């Protein structure tokens, strides 16, 4: 039993071991004096967090298999957005006040999920399978919600008078949560069939062969380990934030790099699962994961960071910059056009991936 636990939960145990070592030696003043030491520690913690994300994927995958779609994807996306909220809150409360860190992280997450992840999967899947099909009703539902909340939460703040901004923040918290709760109900009940594609079932046989029978999957155990691994990642993120801030300052890098690093960690669990689904020609699950994560990012992270800002008495800047606005609008419009007929191909993936390259380029220019 112990050997089985050690083998199955190696990523979680490694995260706990890393936390223990950081607690014992992480505050040594010699670390802050040498950039090379900080860089090595940053890479170590970053690698451990990504490896721990594999543990999140493992438990989310088993729960997804047990409960079926779209519940499995909902578990994965909600787990990831929990990590996102905790990491952003950690960065907000650490060091100097940066009111734009939440906005930059949300923006980076949207770009990585829509253009980087989905674009790469469309490109590889298109080369391997030609056209990959999915339920167009799911993409229509996702994009309608994403476009609406992005407009309210990331564009409208630019036009609100400063004297009314506090009231608007309260309204924004309420409206985002209400929209997401209603969407979850629709996804889980009345319009559950929007988020399934029957043609994908034949492609999942090979993927599910390595999974145990559903009756042998303990929901309570995997939920507990899922939450425990997320907690370990979140605590590691606090140490990572120290090295991110120091490294950006010493290397004179753009402040938006912090948002990019956080976003890469946030999307790693979904990215691994989505890539696996794409390689098995299950484009419906890719759509559910990528667009579902985008939706949870804007509808849950925005109210969460506003609440954190109120608690720690820190301003939160949500309005996108002109460059960010142009990238978001272009990406969403291209995404809607790419998903208008329920089929994806390599050309659509290549366009999205080039938009992702453009996003990374603009961070440094």
TILO-621246 format. One record per atom (N, C-alpha, C): residue in three letters; x, y, z. Coordinates in steps of 0.2 Angstrom, whole numbers, plus 5000, padded with zeros to 4 digits. Example, Ala and Ser with C-alpha at 12.3 -4.5 7.8 and 13.67 -1.06 7.14 Angstrom:
2
ALA506649725039ALA506249785039ALA506649845039SER506449895035SER506849955036SER506450005039
This chain:
365
UNK500449945000UNK500050005000UNK500450065000UNK501050065004UNK501450125005UNK501850134998UNK502050074995UNK502450084989UNK502050104984UNK501350084983UNK500950104978UNK500750184979UNK500750204985UNK500650274986UNK501250314984UNK501850294986UNK502450334984UNK502550334976UNK502350274973UNK502350274966UNK501850324962UNK501250324965UNK500750354961UNK500750434963UNK500950444969UNK500950514971UNK501650544972UNK502150524967UNK502750554967UNK502850624966UNK502350654962UNK502450724960UNK502250764966UNK501750744970UNK501450774976UNK502050774981UNK502350714982UNK502850704987UNK503450754986UNK503650754979UNK504250794977UNK504050874979UNK503450894978UNK503250964979UNK503250974987UNK503050924991UNK503150934998UNK503850935000UNK504250894997UNK504950894999UNK505350954997UNK505150984991UNK505451054989UNK505151104994UNK504551104996UNK504351155001UNK504751145008UNK504851085010UNK505251075016UNK505951105015UNK506251095010UNK506951125009UNK506951195008UNK506451225005UNK506351295005UNK506251325011UNK505851295016UNK505751325022UNK506351325026UNK506851275025UNK507451265029UNK507951315027UNK508051315020UNK508651355017UNK508451415013UNK507751425011UNK507651475006UNK507751545009UNK507751555015UNK507851625018UNK508551645019UNK509051595017UNK509751615017UNK509951675013UNK510251725017UNK510351795013UNK510851785007UNK511251735007UNK511651725001UNK511351714995UNK510751694995UNK510351674989UNK510151744985UNK509951794989UNK509851854986UNK510351894983UNK510951874985UNK511551914983UNK511851884976UNK511651824974UNK511951804967UNK511351784963UNK511351814957UNK510751804952UNK510751734949UNK511351704949UNK511451634946UNK511051584951UNK511151594958UNK510851554963UNK510051564962UNK509851624962UNK509151634961UNK508851604955UNK509251604949UNK509051584943UNK508951504944UNK509451474947UNK509351404948UNK508751384952UNK508651414957UNK508151404962UNK507451414958UNK507451464954UNK506851484950UNK506651424945UNK507151394942UNK507051344937UNK506851284941UNK507151264947UNK507051214951UNK506251214953UNK506051264956UNK505351274958UNK504851274952UNK505051304947UNK504651304941UNK504551234938UNK505051194938UNK505051124936UNK504651084941UNK504751094947UNK504351054952UNK503551064951UNK503451134950UNK502751154949UNK502451114943UNK502751114938UNK502551084932UNK502451014933UNK502950984936UNK502850904938UNK502250894942UNK502150934947UNK501650934951UNK500950934948UNK500950974942UNK500350984938UNK500150924935UNK500650874934UNK500550814931UNK500150774936UNK500250784942UNK499850754947UNK499150774947UNK499050844946UNK498350864945UNK498050834939UNK498350834934UNK498150804928UNK497850724929UNK498350694933UNK498150624934UNK497550614938UNK497450654943UNK496850644947UNK496250674943UNK496350724940UNK495750754936UNK495550704930UNK496050674927UNK495850624922UNK495450564925UNK495650544931UNK495250484933UNK494550504935UNK494450564938UNK493850594940UNK493450604933UNK493750634928UNK493450644922UNK493150574919UNK493550524919UNK493350454917UNK492750434921UNK492750444928UNK492250414932UNK491550454931UNK491650514930UNK490950554930UNK490750574923UNK491250564918UNK491050574911UNK491050654909UNK491050674903UNK490950744901UNK490250764901UNK490250834903UNK490750884903UNK491050894911UNK490750844915UNK490950854922UNK491750844923UNK492050804920UNK492750794921UNK493150854919UNK492950884913UNK493250944911UNK493151004916UNK492551004918UNK492351054923UNK492851054929UNK492950994932UNK493350984938UNK494051004936UNK494350994930UNK495051014928UNK495051084928UNK494551124924UNK494651194924UNK494551224930UNK494051204934UNK494051234941UNK494651224945UNK494951174945UNK495551164948UNK496151204946UNK496151214940UNK496651264937UNK496551334939UNK495851354939UNK495751424940UNK495851434948UNK495751384952UNK495951394959UNK496751414960UNK497151374956UNK497851384956UNK497951454954UNK497651474948UNK497751544946UNK497551604951UNK496951594954UNK496751644959UNK497251644965UNK497551594967UNK497951594973UNK498651624971UNK498851604965UNK499551634962UNK499451704961UNK498951734958UNK498851804957UNK498851844964UNK498451814969UNK498351844975UNK499051844979UNK499451794978UNK500151794981UNK500551844978UNK500551854971UNK500951904968UNK500751974970UNK500051984971UNK499752044973UNK500052064980UNK500052014984UNK500252034991UNK500952034992UNK501352014987UNK502152004988UNK502452064986UNK502952094989UNK503352144987UNK502952214985UNK503252244980UNK502952314979UNK502252304975UNK501752354976UNK501152344974UNK501152354966UNK500852304963UNK500752304955UNK500052294954UNK499652344952UNK498952344951UNK498852314944UNK499352304940UNK499152274933UNK499352194933UNK499552164939UNK499752094938UNK499252054937UNK498652064939UNK498052024938UNK497852024931UNK497752094928UNK497652104921UNK498152064917UNK498752074918UNK499252044913UNK499251974913UNK499051944919UNK499051864920UNK498451844916UNK497851874917UNK497251854914UNK497351864906UNK497651914904UNK497751924897UNK498251874894UNK498751854898UNK499251804895UNK498951734895UNK498551724900UNK498151654900UNK497751654894UNK497351704893UNK496951704887UNK497351684880UNK497851724880UNK498251714874UNK498551644873UNK498851614879UNK499151554879UNK498551494877UNK497951504880UNK497451454879UNK497151454872UNK497051514870UNK496651514863UNK497151504858UNK497751544858UNK498151544852UNK498751494853UNK499051494859UNK499651444860UNK499351374860UNK498951354865UNK498751284866UNK498251264860UNK497751294859UNK497251274854UNK497551274847UNK497951334846UNK498251334839UNK498751284838UNK499151264843UNK499551204842UNK499251144841UNK498751124845UNK498351064844UNK497951064837UNK497651114835UNK497351124828UNK497851104823UNK498451134824UNK498951124819UNK499251054818UNK499351024824UNK499650954824UNK499050904822UNK498450924825UNK497950874823UNK497750884816UNK497750944813UNK497550954806UNK498050914802UNK498750914803UNK499250884800UNK499150804800UNK498950784806UNK498850714807UNK498250684805UNK497650714806UNK496950694805UNK496650724799UNK496850784797UNK496450824792UNK496050874796UNK495350864795UNK494850904798UNK494650864805UNK494650904810UNK494450874817UNK493750904819UNK493250864820UNK492550884821UNK492450894828UNK491950934830UNK491650944837UNK491050974836UNK490650984842UNK489951004842UNK490051084842UNK489751114837UNK489851184836UNK489451224841UNK488951194844UNK488551224849UNK488951244855UNK489451204857UNK489851214862UNK490251274861UNK490551284855UNK491051344854UNK490551404854UNK489951404851UNK489551464851UNK489451484858UNK489251434862UNK489051454869UNK489751484873UNK490251454872UNK490851474875UNK491051544873UNK491051554866UNK491251624864UNK490851674866UNK490151664866UNK489651714868UNK489851734875UNK489951684880UNK490051704887UNK490751744887UNK491251714884UNK491951744884UNK491951814882UNK491651824876UNK491651894873UNK491251944878UNK490651914881UNK490251964885UNK490651984891UNK490951934895UNK491351944901UNK491951984900UNK492351974894UNK492852014892UNK492652084891UNK492152094888UNK491852164887UNK491752204893UNK491352164898UNK491152194904UNK491752204909UNK492152154909UNK492752154914UNK493352184912UNK493552184905UNK494252204903UNK494152264899UNK493652284896UNK493552344892UNK493152394895UNK492652384898UNK492152434901UNK492552474907UNK492952444911UNK493352484916UNK493652544913UNK493852544907UNK494252594904UNK493752664904UNK493152644903UNK492652704902UNK492252724908UNK492352694914UNK492052704920UNK492352764924UNK491952814925UNK492252874929UNK492552854936UNK493052884938UNK493452864944UNK492952864950UNK492552914950UNK492052914956UNK491552864957UNK491452824951UNK490952774951UNK491352704951UNK491952704951UNK492352644950UNK492252594956UNK492152614962UNK492052564967UNK491452524967UNK490852564965UNK490252534964UNK490252484958UNK490652504953UNK490652464947UNK491052394949UNK491552404953UNK491852334955UNK491452294958UNK490952314963UNK490552274966UNK490052244961UNK489752284956UNK489352254951UNK489652204947UNK490352214945UNK490752164941UNK490752104945UNK490952104951UNK490952044955UNK490352004955UNK489752034956UNK489152004956UNK488951974949UNK489052014944UNK488851994937UNK489251934934UNK489851934936UNK490351884933UNK490151814936UNK490051814943UNK489851754946UNK489151734944UNK488651774943UNK488051754941UNK488051724934UNK488451754930UNK488451724923UNK488751654923UNK489351644927UNK489651584927UNK489251534930UNK488951544936UNK488451494939UNK487951474934UNK487651524931UNK487151504926UNK487351464920UNK487951474918UNK488251434913UNK488451364915UNK488651354921UNK488851294924UNK488151254924UNK487651284926UNK487051244927UNK486851224920UNK486851264915UNK486651244908UNK487151194905UNK487751194907UNK488251144905UNK488151074908UNK487951084914UNK487851014918UNK487150984917UNK486651024915UNK485951004915UNK485651014908UNK485251064908UNK484851074902UNK485151064895UNK485751094894UNK486151094888UNK486751054888UNK486751004892UNK487350954893UNK487550934886UNK487150914882UNK487350884875UNK487650934871UNK487650994872UNK488051044868UNK488851034869UNK489051004874UNK489750994876UNK489950924875UNK489650884871UNK489750814869UNK489750804862UNK490250764859UNK490250744852UNK490250674851UNK489750644849UNK489750574849UNK490250534845UNK490450574839UNK490950544835UNK491650534838UNK491750564844UNK492450564847UNK492450504851UNK491950464853UNK491950404857UNK492450354854UNK492350344848UNK492850284845UNK493550304846UNK493750364847UNK494450384847UNK494650374854UNK494250364859UNK494450364866UNK494650294869UNK494550244865UNK494650174867UNK495350164869UNK495850184865UNK496550184866UNK496750224872UNK496450284873UNK496650324878UNK496450304885UNK495850264885UNK495550244892UNK495750174894UNK496150144889UNK496350074891UNK496750064897UNK497150114899UNK497650114904UNK497250134911UNK496650154911UNK496250174916UNK495950114920UNK495850114926UNK495550064930UNK494750064929UNK494450014931UNK493650014930UNK493450074934UNK492850104932UNK492550154936UNK492350144943UNK492150074944UNK492050054951UNK492650054956UNK493250054953UNK493850054957UNK494150124958UNK493850174955UNK494050244956UNK493750274962UNK494150284967UNK493850324973UNK493850394972UNK493250424972UNK493050494971UNK493350534977UNK493250514983UNK493450544989UNK494250554989UNK494650494987UNK495350494987UNK495650544982UNK495350544976UNK495650584971UNK495450654971UNK494850664974UNK494750734976UNK495150764981UNK495350724986UNK495750754991UNK496450764989UNK496750714985UNK497450724982UNK497450774977UNK496850784973UNK496850844969UNK496950914972UNK496550914978UNK496550984982UNK497250984985UNK497550934988UNK498150934991UNK498750954986UNK498750924980UNK499250944975UNK499151014973UNK498551044972UNK498451114971UNK498751154976UNK498551134983UNK498851174988UNK499551174988UNK499951124987UNK500651124987UNK500951164981UNK500551164975UNK500751214970UNK500751284972UNK500151294975UNK500051364977UNK500551394982UNK500751354987UNK501251374992UNK501951384988UNK502051334984UNK502751344980UNK502751404976UNK502151424973UNK502051484969UNK502251544973UNK502151544980UNK502351604984UNK503151614984UNK503551554984UNK504251564984UNK504451584977UNK504051554972UNK504251574965UNK504151644963UNK503651674966UNK503451744965UNK504051794968UNK504451764973UNK504951804976UNK505551814970UNK505751754967UNK506251754962UNK506051784956UNK505351774954UNK505151814948UNK505251884949UNK504951914954UNK505051984955UNK505752014955UNK506251974959UNK506951994959UNK507251984953UNK507051934949UNK507451924943UNK507251974937UNK506551994937UNK506352044933UNK506652114934UNK506752124941UNK507052184942UNK507752194941UNK508152134942UNK508852134941UNK509052134933UNK508652094930UNK508752094923UNK508452144918UNK508052184922UNK507652244918UNK507252214913UNK506852164914UNK506352134910UNK505752174910UNK505252174905UNK504652204906UNK504152174911UNK503752214915UNK503352184920UNK502852134918UNK502652134912UNK502252084909UNK502452014909UNK503152004910UNK503451934910UNK503151904916UNK503051934921UNK502851904927UNK502151864926UNK501651904922UNK501051874920UNK501151814916UNK501551824911UNK501751764907UNK501951704910UNK502351714915UNK502651654919UNK502051624923UNK501651664927UNK501151634930UNK500651604926UNK500451634920UNK500051594916UNK500251534913UNK500951524912UNK501151464909UNK501051404915UNK501151424921UNK501051374926UNK500351354927UNK499951404926UNK499151394927UNK498951354922UNK499151364916UNK498851324910UNK499151254910UNK499651234913UNK500051174912UNK499651114913UNK499151104918UNK498751044919UNK498251034913UNK497951094911UNK497451084906UNK497851074899UNK498451104898UNK498851094892UNK498951024891UNK499250994896UNK499450924896UNK498850874894UNK498250884897UNK497650854895UNK497450864889UNK497350924887UNK497150944880UNK497550924874UNK498250924875UNK498650894870UNK498550824869UNK498450784875UNK498350714874UNK497750704871UNK497150744872UNK496550734869UNK496650744861UNK496950794860UNK497050814853UNK497450764849UNK497950734852UNK498250674849UNK497850614848UNK497350604851UNK496850554851UNK496250574846UNK496250634843UNK495750654839UNK495150674842UNK495150694849UNK494550714852UNK494550784853UNK494350824847UNK494350894847UNK493850924852UNK493350884853UNK492850914858UNK493050924865UNK493450874867UNK493750884874UNK494250944874UNK494650954868UNK495151004868UNK494751074868UNK494151074865UNK493751134865UNK493451154872UNK493251094875UNK492951104882UNK493451124887UNK494051104886UNK494651124891UNK494851194889UNK495051204883UNK495351274882UNK494851324882UNK494251324879UNK493751374880UNK493451374887UNK493351324890UNK493151314897UNK493651354902UNK494251344901UNK494751374905UNK494751444904UNK494651474897UNK494651544896UNK494051574900UNK493451534899UNK492851564902UNK492951574910UNK493251514913UNK493351514920UNK493851574922UNK494351584918UNK494851634919UNK494551704920UNK494151724915UNK493851784915UNK493251794920UNK492851744921UNK492251744925UNK492351734932UNK492951694934UNK493051684941UNK493651724944UNK494151734940UNK494751764942UNK494651844943UNK494251874938UNK494151944939UNK493751954946UNK493251924947UNK492951944954UNK493351924960UNK493751864959UNK494251844964UNK494751894966UNK495051924961UNK495651974962UNK495352034964UNK494752054962UNK494452114965UNK494252114973UNK494052054975UNK493952034982UNK494552034986UNK495152004983UNK495752004986UNK496052084987UNK495952124981UNK496152194982UNK495752224987UNK495152214988UNK494752244993UNK495052225000UNK495252165001UNK495452135007UNK496152165009UNK496552165005UNK497252195006UNK497352265004UNK496752295003UNK496752375001UNK497252384996UNK497252354990UNK497652364985UNK497252374978UNK497352424974UNK497052444968UNK497152384963UNK496652374959UNK496652324954UNK496552354947UNK497052354943UNK496952384936UNK496752324931UNK496052334929UNK495852284924UNK495852304917UNK495752364916UNK495752394909UNK496352374905UNK496152344899UNK496752324894UNK497052384891UNK497752374890UNK498052424886UNK497852424879UNK498052474875UNK497852464867UNK498152404864UNK498752384865UNK499052324862UNK498652264864UNK498552264871UNK498152204873UNK497452194870UNK497152254870UNK496452254867UNK496452234860UNK496952254856UNK496952234849UNK497052164848UNK497552134853UNK497652064853UNK497052014855UNK496752044860UNK496152004862UNK495552004857UNK495452064854UNK494852064849UNK495052024843UNK495652034840UNK495951994835UNK495851914836UNK496151894842UNK496151824843UNK495451794844UNK494951834847UNK494251814848UNK493951804841UNK494051854837UNK493651854831UNK493951804826UNK494651784826UNK494851734823UNK494651664825UNK494551664832UNK494351604835UNK493651584833UNK493151634833UNK492451634831UNK492451604824UNK492851634819UNK492851614812UNK493151544812UNK493651524816UNK493951464815UNK493451404817UNK492951424822UNK492551374825UNK491751384822UNK491751414816UNK491051434814UNK490651374811UNK491051314809UNK490751264805UNK490851194809UNK491151194815UNK491251134819UNK491751094816UNK492251114813UNK492851084810UNK493451124811UNK494051094813UNK494651124813UNK495151094808UNK495651134806UNK496151114802UNK496851144803UNK497351124800UNK497951144801UNK498051224800UNK497751244795UNK497851324793UNK497551364799UNK496951344802UNK496751384807UNK497151384813UNK497451324814UNK497951314820UNK498551354819UNK498851354813UNK499451394811UNK499251474812UNK498651494810UNK498551564811UNK498551584819UNK498151544823UNK498151554830UNK498851554833UNK499251504831UNK499951494834UNK500351554832UNK500251584826UNK500651644824UNK500451704828UNK499751704830UNK499551754835UNK499851754842UNK499951694844UNK500351674850UNK501051704850UNK501351684844UNK502051714843UNK502051794843UNK501551824840UNK501551894840UNK501451924848UNK501051884851UNK500951904858UNK501551904862UNK501951854862UNK502651844865UNK503051904863UNK503151914856UNK503551964853UNK503352034856UNK502752044857UNK502552114859UNK502652124867UNK502752074870UNK502952084877UNK503652114878UNK504052094873UNK504752114874UNK504952174869UNK504452194865UNK504552254861UNK504052314863
